[in-house]
Amino acid sequence: MTFKAMIDEIENNLDKILADLSISGVNYSVVPANPGFGDASSNISFLLAKQLKKNPKDIAMMLSERYLNCASTLVLKPEAHHSGYLNFIANWEKLSQMILSESYLDTFGDVEIGNNSTMVVEHTSVNPNKALHIGHIRNIVIGDTVSRILRKAKYRVNVLNYIDDSGLQVADIILGFRHLGFDPEPPEGKKFDHYCGDDVYVKTTERYESDSSLDEVRKNILKELEDGDSEIAKFADRVTKRVLAAQLETCWNLGVFYDCLNFESQIIRSGLWNKIFQKLKEMSLIEFENDGKNSGCWVIRGEGKEEDKVIVRSNGTATYIAKDIPYAAWKLGLLEDPFSYEKYDKEQPNSKTLWQTTLNQNDRNSQDFTGEKVVTVIDSRQARLQKIITSLMAKFKAVPDAYVHLGYESVTLSPDTAKTLGLDTDGKQAQMSGRKGVYVNADTVYELLKEKTSGETQKRHPEMDASEIERIAHFVSVGTLRYEMIKQDLDKIITFDLTKSLSLEGDTASYIQYTHARASRILEKADRTPSIDVDYSLLMEESEIDLVKNIGLFDMQVRDAANNLSPKVIARYCHDLAVSFNSFYEHVKVLDTGNEPLENSRLCLVWSFKSTIEKALDLLGITAPDAM
């Protein structure tokens, strides 16, 4: 049990007190207390004030007196605060033993929310015509972190990556290769995805401004892409698969892995749209427009002042949203699965099998990547489209929250970082645009971070061999990139700064990783193996209790993060836990105290911190090295 064990005990006793008072239906809370309010605190007195016709302070006094008659194991005493809050002081000897003993288990922090139900998380979904830039990384890291948190909360998670291999941006690079003379092979030393994005895509889109005839060429390419047997479609398939392979290398390097790749071209040719189109008509969720600007189109009516959304044009072609609707329904298992599945031809570094959809029915592999609920990670600019899909899926599934759009704001580059990366922004933040070529590849940022970290590690550890420096630099660089993408609220724009992100002070991954290394160094210097068979009554210093308390909050933070799909909750927890350990480190001595029982108790606490911060960082996809 963790800190929540004390909260559960308090709630059980308060419920008994309310029952004795013949009071019911009071939706009070008991939460870890802020400084000055004991160890746990409840707002119950405020909620009873009207019913009991007394002020909260007097009610808190009455409840405190009654609580003294309750059986308590983890609460030392209740306290009525003059503000009206009912506070509780923990029996830290017993609670510390409970928390630290459980923290030694591999399952520490697990919470039973999902009950082994299936959740689909779709993320990444970057057009296969360019390399991933730093803005895409926010999507990828959010999706991967949410997936990790949901697994910790006992969901079975299917992670999908939707490959838009039939859209305009793919048509652009095919036009560049086939009509503008771009070499199908990149310059030596340049990744294929970088070449397609930096050279072919950007320069092709520039040509549209000076040569209007290319618009018709692009339209013809788009038509051929929808015909899977055309020569252009087969060429496009080879190009996009090659770009995808390079993109996946970037993702895998960042510790991001998938269960299945889904291809838009196959969704179009699978017949899923015809089935869902018929269902939309039968349920009267779409209407045929007989006049006006949308005459001859099938539309979804807008709500309030929103405009109607066309899903089938007057010429019979489906719009962008018409591709997303059947895919959303497929993810929820609302349509018969038309796909076969084959293993991706490269193995993921974590050895997890990666499947991909295929319409080839030979040697059919049966897989199920659908879920009872779906979370799709897409930036906030597509909020209107996602709102429509979410509303439709709720009507299909008859469950209001079956389909969730997890939106987020964009990533900009600080003026200094933009300058470092060769972008002239006139002292302003850099807003990225793949079409204009104003962006920074994620691989480039990773390499710069790694170069900086390697140099700093070598300064600190001149005795360390090159391979170990390389390993540490990789962990710190990946940790930095990932942490910067999730430490803020999803609805806030991120301004990424290379220098600040690598600081060993403040709210950075480096600070947390360095704190873990500090704990590792203490354990390395000790001449004994930490154990839970210690005297917990010796851990009574304020900094010790604060650290135990923070360790004991781990499962509550996981529950909060899973329920709210909020990676920031775990990022903040990691930082708070590191701050708590550093305070402990500064205030008490662990080794060479001349008091072996005290040293053993503190070593137990250090090991517990190290294990807990590793588990928490793992939810963020961050590895903490033992030395930095």
QUIHUVEN-V790554 format. One record per residue. N is the residue number from 1. SS is DSSP state (a for helix, b for strand, c for the rest). PSI is psi in whole degrees, -180 to 180 (* if undefined). NEAR is the number of other C-alpha atoms within 8 Angstrom. Layout:
N_SS_PSI_NEAR ; N_SS_PSI_NEAR
This chain:
1_c_157_7 ; 2_c_-160_12 ; 3_a_-28_11 ; 4_a_-23_10 ; 5_a_-39_9 ; 6_a_-40_12 ; 7_a_-42_11 ; 8_a_-42_8 ; 9_a_-44_10 ; 10_a_-46_10 ; 11_a_-40_9 ; 12_a_-43_8 ; 13_a_-40_11 ; 14_a_-37_9 ; 15_a_-39_8 ; 16_a_-41_8 ; 17_a_-45_11 ; 18_a_-39_10 ; 19_a_-41_9 ; 20_a_-30_7 ; 21_c_3_6 ; 22_c_39_6 ; 23_c_136_8 ; 24_c_168_6 ; 25_c_23_4 ; 26_c_115_8 ; 27_c_66_4 ; 28_c_172_8 ; 29_c_152_7 ; 30_b_122_11 ; 31_b_159_8 ; 32_b_134_7 ; 33_c_151_11 ; 34_c_159_7 ; 35_c_136_5 ; 36_c_-3_5 ; 37_c_38_11 ; 38_c_-152_12 ; 39_c_-30_11 ; 40_b_154_14 ; 41_b_147_14 ; 42_b_148_12 ; 43_c_12_12 ; 44_a_-36_11 ; 45_a_-38_14 ; 46_a_-36_10 ; 47_a_-18_9 ; 48_a_-9_11 ; 49_a_-47_12 ; 50_a_-43_7 ; 51_a_-41_5 ; 52_a_-7_6 ; 53_c_43_6 ; 54_c_161_8 ; 55_c_154_9 ; 56_a_-34_13 ; 57_a_-45_13 ; 58_a_-37_9 ; 59_a_-42_13 ; 60_a_-39_14 ; 61_a_-44_10 ; 62_a_-46_8 ; 63_a_-37_10 ; 64_a_-42_12 ; 65_a_-42_8 ; 66_a_-34_9 ; 67_a_-28_11 ; 68_c_-22_8 ; 69_c_-3_6 ; 70_c_152_7 ; 71_c_124_5 ; 72_c_131_7 ; 73_c_-41_7 ; 74_c_-11_12 ; 75_b_125_12 ; 76_b_-44_10 ; 77_b_153_8 ; 78_b_157_12 ; 79_b_131_11 ; 80_b_117_12 ; 81_c_147_11 ; 82_c_-21_6 ; 83_c_-18_6 ; 84_c_-13_15 ; 85_c_146_16 ; 86_b_113_16 ; 87_b_162_15 ; 88_b_135_14 ; 89_b_129_12 ; 90_b_151_12 ; 91_c_92_10 ; 92_a_-25_10 ; 93_a_-46_9 ; 94_a_-40_10 ; 95_a_-38_13 ; 96_a_-43_12 ; 97_a_-42_10 ; 98_a_-48_10 ; 99_a_-51_14 ; 100_a_-36_15 ; 101_a_-44_9 ; 102_a_-30_10 ; 103_a_-17_12 ; 104_c_-7_9 ; 105_c_147_7 ; 106_c_-28_5 ; 107_c_6_5 ; 108_c_131_10 ; 109_c_-12_9 ; 110_c_142_10 ; 111_c_144_10 ; 112_c_89_7 ; 113_c_-48_8 ; 114_c_-24_11 ; 115_c_38_7 ; 116_c_17_7 ; 117_c_162_10 ; 118_b_132_13 ; 119_b_133_14 ; 120_b_131_16 ; 121_b_117_14 ; 122_b_127_14 ; 123_c_-179_15 ; 124_c_-88_11 ; 125_c_49_9 ; 126_c_137_9 ; 127_c_134_10 ; 128_c_59_15 ; 129_c_5_13 ; 130_c_170_13 ; 131_c_159_14 ; 132_c_131_13 ; 133_b_176_11 ; 134_a_-28_12 ; 135_a_-39_11 ; 136_a_-31_10 ; 137_a_-31_12 ; 138_a_-45_12 ; 139_a_-49_14 ; 140_a_-45_12 ; 141_a_-39_12 ; 142_a_-50_12 ; 143_a_-44_13 ; 144_a_-40_12 ; 145_a_-43_12 ; 146_a_-41_12 ; 147_a_-43_11 ; 148_a_-42_11 ; 149_a_-43_13 ; 150_a_-37_13 ; 151_a_-39_10 ; 152_a_-27_11 ; 153_c_14_14 ; 154_c_35_14 ; 155_c_149_14 ; 156_b_121_11 ; 157_b_128_11 ; 158_b_119_14 ; 159_b_121_13 ; 160_b_149_13 ; 161_b_114_12 ; 162_b_122_13 ; 163_b_109_12 ; 164_c_83_12 ; 165_c_18_13 ; 166_c_13_11 ; 167_c_-175_8 ; 168_a_-40_8 ; 169_a_-32_9 ; 170_a_-41_14 ; 171_a_-36_13 ; 172_a_-47_12 ; 173_a_-30_13 ; 174_a_-40_10 ; 175_a_-43_13 ; 176_a_-45_13 ; 177_a_-42_12 ; 178_a_-27_8 ; 179_a_-16_6 ; 180_c_5_8 ; 181_c_18_7 ; 182_c_136_8 ; 183_c_133_6 ; 184_c_-12_5 ; 185_c_137_5 ; 186_c_163_9 ; 187_c_154_6 ; 188_c_133_4 ; 189_c_0_4 ; 190_c_131_8 ; 191_c_148_8 ; 192_a_-38_11 ; 193_a_-35_15 ; 194_a_-43_12 ; 195_a_-47_13 ; 196_a_-41_14 ; 197_a_-47_14 ; 198_a_-36_10 ; 199_a_-65_9 ; 200_a_-53_13 ; 201_a_-51_16 ; 202_a_-45_13 ; 203_a_-30_8 ; 204_a_-45_13 ; 205_a_-30_10 ; 206_a_-34_8 ; 207_a_-26_8 ; 208_a_-31_10 ; 209_a_-29_7 ; 210_a_-11_6 ; 211_c_92_7 ; 212_c_-19_8 ; 213_c_-20_6 ; 214_a_-21_8 ; 215_a_-41_8 ; 216_a_-36_8 ; 217_a_-43_9 ; 218_a_-40_12 ; 219_a_-42_8 ; 220_a_-38_8 ; 221_a_-43_12 ; 222_a_-41_12 ; 223_a_-42_8 ; 224_a_-30_11 ; 225_a_-32_14 ; 226_a_-17_11 ; 227_c_103_8 ; 228_c_-17_10 ; 229_c_-4_6 ; 230_c_156_9 ; 231_a_-39_6 ; 232_a_-42_9 ; 233_a_-38_13 ; 234_a_-38_10 ; 235_a_-44_8 ; 236_a_-37_12 ; 237_a_-41_9 ; 238_a_-41_8 ; 239_a_-49_8 ; 240_a_-35_12 ; 241_a_-34_9 ; 242_a_-40_10 ; 243_a_-44_15 ; 244_a_-43_10 ; 245_a_-41_8 ; 246_a_-39_12 ; 247_a_-41_12 ; 248_a_-33_8 ; 249_a_-41_8 ; 250_a_-46_11 ; 251_a_-47_11 ; 252_a_-37_11 ; 253_a_-29_8 ; 254_c_7_8 ; 255_c_27_7 ; 256_c_128_11 ; 257_c_161_11 ; 258_c_165_10 ; 259_c_-37_12 ; 260_b_142_13 ; 261_b_128_13 ; 262_b_131_11 ; 263_b_128_11 ; 264_a_-39_12 ; 265_a_-36_12 ; 266_a_-35_11 ; 267_a_-41_13 ; 268_a_-43_11 ; 269_a_-4_9 ; 270_c_-18_10 ; 271_c_0_9 ; 272_a_-38_13 ; 273_a_-44_13 ; 274_a_-39_7 ; 275_a_-44_9 ; 276_a_-32_11 ; 277_a_-44_8 ; 278_a_-40_8 ; 279_a_-40_8 ; 280_a_-41_10 ; 281_a_-43_10 ; 282_a_-35_7 ; 283_c_5_6 ; 284_c_37_7 ; 285_c_-12_9 ; 286_c_159_10 ; 287_b_150_10 ; 288_b_129_8 ; 289_c_122_11 ; 290_c_-20_8 ; 291_c_-179_7 ; 292_c_-170_6 ; 293_c_-22_4 ; 294_c_24_10 ; 295_c_133_9 ; 296_c_1_11 ; 297_c_155_14 ; 298_b_130_13 ; 299_b_157_13 ; 300_b_125_11 ; 301_c_135_9 ; 302_c_151_9 ; 303_c_138_6 ; 304_c_-122_4 ; 305_c_3_5 ; 306_c_144_6 ; 307_c_155_7 ; 308_c_149_8 ; 309_b_121_8 ; 310_b_130_11 ; 311_b_-24_13 ; 312_b_122_12 ; 313_c_169_12 ; 314_c_-22_10 ; 315_c_4_5 ; 316_c_-4_7 ; 317_c_145_7 ; 318_b_145_10 ; 319_c_180_10 ; 320_a_-44_7 ; 321_a_-28_9 ; 322_a_-20_11 ; 323_a_-32_13 ; 324_a_-31_9 ; 325_a_-51_11 ; 326_a_-33_12 ; 327_a_-42_10 ; 328_a_-43_10 ; 329_a_-38_12 ; 330_a_-41_12 ; 331_a_-32_12 ; 332_c_1_13 ; 333_c_25_11 ; 334_c_-10_9 ; 335_c_150_8 ; 336_c_134_6 ; 337_c_117_6 ; 338_c_-3_8 ; 339_c_152_10 ; 340_b_170_13 ; 341_b_141_12 ; 342_b_153_9 ; 343_b_138_8 ; 344_c_146_9 ; 345_c_-3_4 ; 346_c_141_4 ; 347_c_136_9 ; 348_c_146_10 ; 349_c_-24_6 ; 350_c_8_5 ; 351_c_9_6 ; 352_c_131_9 ; 353_c_131_9 ; 354_c_120_12 ; 355_b_160_11 ; 356_b_148_11 ; 357_b_153_13 ; 358_b_150_10 ; 359_c_2_9 ; 360_c_116_7 ; 361_c_-3_8 ; 362_c_142_4 ; 363_c_51_4 ; 364_c_126_8 ; 365_c_122_7 ; 366_c_122_6 ; 367_c_160_6 ; 368_c_108_4 ; 369_c_20_9 ; 370_c_174_12 ; 371_c_160_13 ; 372_c_-28_11 ; 373_b_155_12 ; 374_b_134_14 ; 375_b_121_12 ; 376_b_123_11 ; 377_b_108_15 ; 378_c_143_11 ; 379_c_161_12 ; 380_a_-16_8 ; 381_a_-19_5 ; 382_a_24_8 ; 383_a_-40_10 ; 384_a_-47_7 ; 385_a_-45_8 ; 386_a_-32_9 ; 387_a_-40_9 ; 388_a_-47_8 ; 389_a_-42_11 ; 390_a_-43_11 ; 391_a_-43_9 ; 392_a_-43_9 ; 393_a_-34_13 ; 394_a_-36_13 ; 395_a_-38_9 ; 396_a_-46_7 ; 397_a_-20_9 ; 398_c_27_7 ; 399_c_120_7 ; 400_c_-33_9 ; 401_c_29_7 ; 402_c_-29_12 ; 403_b_119_13 ; 404_b_128_10 ; 405_b_116_12 ; 406_b_98_10 ; 407_c_163_11 ; 408_c_158_12 ; 409_c_174_11 ; 410_c_172_9 ; 411_b_130_13 ; 412_b_167_13 ; 413_b_137_12 ; 414_c_155_12 ; 415_a_-41_12 ; 416_a_-42_8 ; 417_a_-41_12 ; 418_a_-42_14 ; 419_a_-42_10 ; 420_a_-34_7 ; 421_c_7_7 ; 422_c_17_6 ; 423_c_130_8 ; 424_c_107_7 ; 425_c_11_10 ; 426_c_39_5 ; 427_c_9_7 ; 428_c_164_7 ; 429_c_147_11 ; 430_b_116_11 ; 431_c_128_9 ; 432_c_148_11 ; 433_b_114_8 ; 434_c_-38_9 ; 435_c_-37_8 ; 436_c_-6_6 ; 437_c_14_10 ; 438_b_85_11 ; 439_c_168_10 ; 440_c_124_10 ; 441_b_141_11 ; 442_a_-36_12 ; 443_a_-39_9 ; 444_a_-44_8 ; 445_a_-43_10 ; 446_a_-46_11 ; 447_a_-39_8 ; 448_a_-44_8 ; 449_a_-42_11 ; 450_a_-40_12 ; 451_a_-44_9 ; 452_a_-44_8 ; 453_a_-41_12 ; 454_a_-44_12 ; 455_a_-42_8 ; 456_a_-40_8 ; 457_a_-40_12 ; 458_a_-37_10 ; 459_a_-43_7 ; 460_a_-31_7 ; 461_c_73_7 ; 462_c_-20_6 ; 463_c_-11_4 ; 464_c_140_8 ; 465_c_162_6 ; 466_a_-38_6 ; 467_a_-36_6 ; 468_a_-39_8 ; 469_a_-42_12 ; 470_a_-43_9 ; 471_a_-47_8 ; 472_a_-44_13 ; 473_a_-38_13 ; 474_a_-49_9 ; 475_a_-42_12 ; 476_a_-40_15 ; 477_a_-46_12 ; 478_a_-44_12 ; 479_a_-41_13 ; 480_a_-50_13 ; 481_a_-47_9 ; 482_a_-45_15 ; 483_a_-40_13 ; 484_a_-25_12 ; 485_a_-15_12 ; 486_a_-1_14 ; 487_c_-12_10 ; 488_c_163_9 ; 489_c_147_7 ; 490_c_-25_9 ; 491_c_13_7 ; 492_c_137_9 ; 493_c_136_9 ; 494_b_133_10 ; 495_b_107_9 ; 496_b_130_11 ; 497_c_120_10 ; 498_a_-48_8 ; 499_a_-49_7 ; 500_a_-36_6 ; 501_a_-23_12 ; 502_c_8_12 ; 503_c_142_10 ; 504_c_9_8 ; 505_c_151_7 ; 506_c_-164_6 ; 507_c_75_6 ; 508_c_160_15 ; 509_a_-39_13 ; 510_a_-41_14 ; 511_a_-45_13 ; 512_a_-44_11 ; 513_a_-38_13 ; 514_a_-37_12 ; 515_a_-41_11 ; 516_a_-42_15 ; 517_a_-35_13 ; 518_a_-43_10 ; 519_a_-40_12 ; 520_a_-39_11 ; 521_a_-38_10 ; 522_a_-46_11 ; 523_a_-33_10 ; 524_a_-36_7 ; 525_a_-23_6 ; 526_c_147_8 ; 527_c_24_5 ; 528_c_161_4 ; 529_c_127_5 ; 530_c_148_8 ; 531_c_158_8 ; 532_c_-3_8 ; 533_c_73_4 ; 534_c_174_9 ; 535_c_104_8 ; 536_a_-16_10 ; 537_a_-14_7 ; 538_a_-13_7 ; 539_c_73_11 ; 540_c_1_8 ; 541_c_149_6 ; 542_a_-43_6 ; 543_a_-29_11 ; 544_a_-46_10 ; 545_a_-41_12 ; 546_a_-40_9 ; 547_a_-43_13 ; 548_a_-44_12 ; 549_a_-45_10 ; 550_a_-39_11 ; 551_a_-42_14 ; 552_a_-12_12 ; 553_c_-3_11 ; 554_a_-52_12 ; 555_a_-32_12 ; 556_a_-36_9 ; 557_a_-39_11 ; 558_a_-43_16 ; 559_a_-46_11 ; 560_a_-47_10 ; 561_a_-40_14 ; 562_a_-44_12 ; 563_a_-32_7 ; 564_a_5_6 ; 565_c_51_8 ; 566_c_98_11 ; 567_a_-30_14 ; 568_a_-32_11 ; 569_a_-44_11 ; 570_a_-36_14 ; 571_a_-46_13 ; 572_a_-39_9 ; 573_a_-44_11 ; 574_a_-43_12 ; 575_a_-46_11 ; 576_a_-40_9 ; 577_a_-41_12 ; 578_a_-42_13 ; 579_a_-42_8 ; 580_a_-42_12 ; 581_a_-41_11 ; 582_a_-33_9 ; 583_a_-43_9 ; 584_a_-45_11 ; 585_a_-37_8 ; 586_a_-27_7 ; 587_a_-24_7 ; 588_c_156_7 ; 589_c_134_8 ; 590_c_-47_9 ; 591_c_163_7 ; 592_c_41_7 ; 593_c_-15_9 ; 594_c_7_4 ; 595_c_93_7 ; 596_a_-43_7 ; 597_a_-41_8 ; 598_a_-43_11 ; 599_a_-43_12 ; 600_a_-41_11 ; 601_a_-42_13 ; 602_a_-34_10 ; 603_a_-38_12 ; 604_a_-43_13 ; 605_a_-42_10 ; 606_a_-44_11 ; 607_a_-39_11 ; 608_a_-44_12 ; 609_a_-49_12 ; 610_a_-45_11 ; 611_a_-41_10 ; 612_a_-43_12 ; 613_a_-32_12 ; 614_a_-44_11 ; 615_a_-42_8 ; 616_a_-44_12 ; 617_a_-34_13 ; 618_a_-33_9 ; 619_a_-25_11 ; 620_c_0_13 ; 621_c_25_13 ; 622_c_132_12 ; 623_c_137_11 ; 624_c_114_12 ; 625_c_159_10 ; 626_c_-12_9 ; 627_c_147_9 ; 628_c_*_9
